């Protein structure tokens, strides 16, 4: 069962998340976190030469990277990060329509299951017309942190 409030929104700053992700794939594909709500994490990405395929559409691999990044960040934000870490175990996705070069896509991650040993996060990507372009899910294994 998912509770109404899973993120401690008073103590999580979007700017801090983006700084934490400096020099990672986030920057490579142009993904930026934009908002954290009580039970959702939001991001955006401009479709450009760094994340599109030769036809000028958002590359499906970039969409799946966005699913991984948003779902992984979300899973780790709900853990006791002193003792646990969530790592990707399985990722799946379906692509429905293209996003074109120059468009800004919106990415929203929501929990489907938050357990003691695993999480499943659903991540949806929308074009500027709010039409779904990709829907994915990521299963995260929750493991004890090595010290």
Order of alpha helices (4+ residues) and beta strands (2+ residues): alpha-alpha-beta-beta-alpha-beta-beta-beta-beta
